[in-house]
Amino acid sequence: MTKNKGPTPSQWAAADAAMSRVQHAWTGLRSIPSPDTAHALTRTLTDALGAVRALYEKPTVTSCKRHPRGSVDPAPAPGEGPCLACNMERRRALRGTQGIPGPRGEQS
């Protein structure tokens, strides 16, 4: 079993900066925020959550921005990446353009 080396200094710096932005946004509120301000605060909180999670989450296996926690394709075709979801989507699209029925006989 490999030991988790823990967060890097750059990850700590990113989390610290994100939390500072949250504190600044929160202390700047003087009344119920407008919808635009509320959306901006939500984005700030979401970014901070991502930065804090990055401190302890393992790197993704798929290296896929759309499916970072997705399944790994056990048999990717030449030129495909490790993300099973992306590979299946690509294969369905290819079947649809070639008029080949899908696994259950449906046209994609």
C-alpha positions, 0 to 999 in steps of 0.5 A: 500500500502506498502512503499518501504524501499529503497536500503539496505547498501549492495545494495549500496555497490554493486552498488558503487563497480560496478561503480568503476569497470566501471570507472577503465575499462573506464579510462584504455582505451588508444585506440580503444579496442580489441574485448576481451577488448570490451567484458570485458567492456560490461560485466562490464557495464552490471554488473553495470547496474544490480547493479544499477537496484537492488537499486530500483527494487522490488524483483521478485515474481517468484524467478526464475533465468531464468524468474525473471519477469515472470508470476506466475502460478495460479495453480502449481502442487505439487512440482512445483514452482511459475514460470509459464514459467518453469512449462509450459516447464516442463509440455510440456516435460512431455507430450512429454515423455508420448506421450500425445497430447498438448492442440491443439492436437500437440505432444510436 
